[in-house]
């Protein structure tokens, strides 16, 4: 069964690998110090799992101890060995539109022991079938800033899915009564709204990808990134509301804004509600919030689950069972609002009122309009 991501156009492209090709074997060919296990001196808490890596991830929480659940290596060596294309299953190929123009073509292959994901001309990844190892190799002269969004937004979620974790194309903030998630396709303003809520004093839990876990009868979310990726337009609008000396970095076609400088509990946080963002094309109309019945909520939320198209039947069954339990225990709501960034303060206010919160958190940064 084929599912279509809202951010992916599934169309045929010329197959770059013909006959035989050379995938990188996970942890196999070590040509220099950057590829060796003794360089795995960094550990991070990423969406509830310990990731050990030779890469720097300042947007995630550092760990001093812990047995790694996932080992993530940046490989600089050439591809290691030959493998027949007949050994692989073509899972997905198509083109991915970049937010500010341009097209990236991509291909996913399935091998008996691993997946191979290639963004042609950019980078390639191998992910073990159990999600415990990831190898990443940028192509020649490709800056790491261009590769990072694909690794964090596409490949890490796949590894978590292979480990049995439900991941949503969603962000989340922590309110006094628990976490709320904002789910939407790319380009809907999800990260901009999360940043606005952070400016109001609510702590960012994750942006773009959210890991959902279960603790007994409770549905919880795991701590993710401390940063959001914004367009220049969104940054201009929100900049005066950000704290002074806010860390901001260029990142491919967007900018990264680090929002979580203070401490936040690393333990899972209870999920109070999921809001499906619906930005209307027209510029008029009141903000409207509606609670979906469980059956409708399941179908709507499934569209925001990561990597369904790559999953085999047992994994699909596991993911849909997790979604079913989520919608039975957590309200899923649509948040419809008018287009135009100037409506953002009113939308955030409606969201807070729906959660029974009035006024701003005491002692926190006020949300204002920056130009």
N, C-alpha and C positions, 0 to 999 in steps of 0.2 A: 504494500500500500504506500503510495507516495503522498507526502504532505508538502506543502509549499510554504517556506518562510516568507514573511511579509517583506523581508529585506533582500530576498534573493530572487533573481529571474532565472528560471530553469530553461535554458535554451541550448541546443547543440553547439559545440565549438570543435575546431579541429583537434584531434587527439595528438598531443605532443609526444607521447610515448608510443612508438610503433615497434612491434616485434619483441625486443628485449630492452629492459631499462634497468637502472641501477639504484634501487632504494637503499637508504642508509640503515644498516642494522643497528638496533638499539644497543648502545653501549659497546659496540664492537671494535671499531677502528679508532685508535687513539694515537694521534700524530703529534700533539703538543700538549703542554701542561694544561691548557684550558679545557681539554677533553677528559682529564683524568679524574678518578674518584677522589684523589686527595685535594682537589680544588672544590669539592662540595662542602664548603665551609659556611654556607648561609642556609638558615632555616626560617620558614615563614608559616604563619597561620593563615591559610587561604581557604575561605568558605568552609571552615570547620575541620580541615585536614592539615597535617604537617607536610609541607613541601620542602624538600632539600634540593638546592640548585647551585650552579655556578654563575647564576645571573642575579642582578640586583633588582629588587622589587620594593622601592621605598614606599609604595602606596599600600603595602600590606604589613601586618604586624610581625615584627621579628621575634623569633624564638631562640632561646639559648640552649634548650634541651628538647628532647623528644625524638621518638623513633619515626622516621619519615614514612608517610603513607604513599607519597608520590615522589619520585626522583625525576628532576627536570634538568636536562643537559642542553646547553648550547654547543653544537658541534661546529668546528671550523675546518675539519678535514674533508677531503673529497669523499664522494659516495663509495661505499666499501665493497660491494660485491654485486654480481649479476643475478637477476632472478627473472624467470620467464613471465611475461604478461599473462600467460594462461593460468598462472598460479593465483591471479588476483581477480576479484570481483569488482567491476566498476559500479560504485554506489551512487555517485552524484557527480555531475559536471555542469557547469553553467557560467554565468557572469554575475559579478557583484558590483552594483553601482556605488561609487564613492560619494559621500555626502556633498562634496564641493566640486563634483565633476570627475570624469574619467571612469574607466571600467577595469575591473580586475577579473580575470578568468581563473577558475579554480577546478580542481578535480579531487575526488575522494576515492581511494581504492581500499578494498578489504582483502587482507592476506590471512592465512590460517592463524598467525600469531600476533598480527598487528594491523593497524590502519595506517595508510599513507595519505596525507593531505597536502596538496600542492597548490599554492597561489603562484601561477606561472610568472616568472620574471621577478618574483619577490622572495619567496621562502618556501620551505617544505618542512613537514612535521611527520614524525612517526609516533604512534601511541599504541602501547601494548594492549592486548585484548582485555586485560584485567584492570587497565587504567593506572597501573603502578609506575610506569616509566614513559617519559616523553623525551624525544630528541628533536631539537630544532636546528635548522641550518638556513640562515639567510643566504640569498644568492649574492654573488660578487657585487660589491659597491652599494648594496642596499643598506640604508641606515637602520639601526635598531628601532628607532622611533616609528618606522613604517611597519615593522614586524610585530611590535608589542601589542597593538589592538587585536590582531588575529590570534595571537597566543592567549591573551587574557580573555578575550570575548568569545572565541570559538573552540580552541583546543583544550584549555583547562576545563570548560564545562563538559566537553566530551569525555575527558578522563574521569570526571566526577560521575557522569551518567553511567559509565562502564563499571564504576564502583557501587552503583545502585542509588545514587543521590538524585533527587529531583531538583532540577535547576530551571529557573524561569528567566525569560528575557525581561528583567525587572530590576528596579532599584528599591531601596527601603531607607526609612529614617526611623529613629527611636523617639517615641512620644512618652509622656509620663505613664501611660497605661500599657505600653508595649509598642511593638513595631507595626508600621503600615507599609505595604508594598505598592509601588506604582508600576504597572505593567503596560507596555505599549510597543508597537513597532518602531523602528528607528525613524528619526525625523519628526516625531510627534511632540517633542518638548519634554520628555521624561527627565533628562538630566538637568535641564533648566529649572524645572519645578522642584527637583530634589535640592538644587543649589539654593533656590529661594527659601525652602523650608529650613535649610541649614543656616541661612542668614537670619531666620526667625529664632534660632537658638536650638533647633532639634538636630540631634547628632546623626550624621550619615552612617548607615550600616553598609550599604553596597550601592553600586551604580552599574547598570546595564546587565548584570548577571547576579541572581540571588539563589543561594542554596537553601533548600527547605528540608528540615529534618523533623522527626517525630520522637517525642519523649513520653512514653506511655500514651495517654489520651491527648496530649498537647501537641499542637503544630507550632514549630519554632523556626526561626531563620538564623543562619550562621553569619558571623562577622566576615565582611568582604573588604572591598577596597576603601581607602581613605580619600579617594580623589574622584572627580567627575571630569568628563571630556565635554567641552562646550564649543559651540561655534563662536566666532568673533563677535557676532551680533548679540548673542546671549551674554557674553562676558562684558560687553560695553554696557548693557542694560543693568547688570547686577553688580558691577565692580564697586560702586560707591557703598554698597551694603556689605561688602566683604571686609573682614578684619584688616587692619593695617599690616603691611609687609606680608600679605598672603603669598604663599609660594605658588607660582604659575610658570608652567613650562610649555613650549611648543611640542606638539605631538602629531606628526603626519599632517592631516588636514584640519585638525582641531587644536585646542589648547587644553592642557591638563591643569586643573585647579585642585590643590590639596586642601581638604576641608576639615579633616579630623586631626587636629594637632594635640588635643587633650586625650586623656585615657578614656577608654570605653570598655565595658566588660567583654572579655573574650568568650564567655559562655553563650550558648544559644539564647535568643530572646523570643518571647512569645509573640506570635503573629496575631494581630487583632483584626486586620481586614486587608483585602486585596482590592485595589482600584484599577480598573481597566480604563485607560485614558482614551477619550474620543474627542479629538479636536475638530470642531466643525469648520468647514471652509469659509462660511460666512462670518462676518465680523460682528454680528448682532445676535442677541439671545442670552438668556440667563444661564448661569451655571446650574447643571442638573445632576443629581446623584440618585441612582436607582439600584436597589438590591436585586440581584438575579436569583431566580430559583435554582436549586442545586443542579438539575439536569442542564439547564441553559448555561450555568456557570462552568460546568465541566467542559462543555464544548468550546466556550469562549476562552477558558484558561488554557486548554490544550494547544491553542494556536500560539501561545507564548512559552511553550515548553521547548527547551533547547534540544536540537539534534534528533527529533523523532524520526526524521527521514533516514537516519543512519542506523536505527536500532533494529535488531532482529526480534522475532515474535516474543521470546521470553522477556526481553528487556522492555518491549512495548507494553506487555501485560503488567509488568512491575510498575512502570511509570503511570499508566492509567489507573492502576489501583491506588497509587499514592495521590493522584489528583482527586480521585473519588473521595478519599478520606479527608483531603483538605477542604473540599467544597461542602462537606457535611458538617465540618467543625468551625470553619472560618467564613464569615460573610464575604462574598465576592460582589463588587459593585461597579457599575459604570459611572465614570466621571466625565460628563460631556460639557464642553466649554467652547467659547468663541475663539476663532483664530485671532492672533495679534498678541505680541508679547506684553503690551500695556495692560492686558486683562489679567496678568499673572497674580498680582496682589489679591484681587477679588477671588480668584480661583483657590488660592491657598487659604484664604479666610473661610471659604465655604467648606473646604476639606477639614479644617480644624473644627468648625462648628459641627460637622457630621460626627466627629470624634468626641464631641462634648467638651471641647477646649475653647475657652474664650480669653482674649488678651494674649500677650506675649510672655514667654518664660522670663521670670524675674532675673535681672542681671545679665541678660543675654543681648546679643546684637539685634537691633531693630531691622526690619526689612524695609528698604526704601527703594526708590527708583534712581538709578544712575544712568547718565547719558554719556 
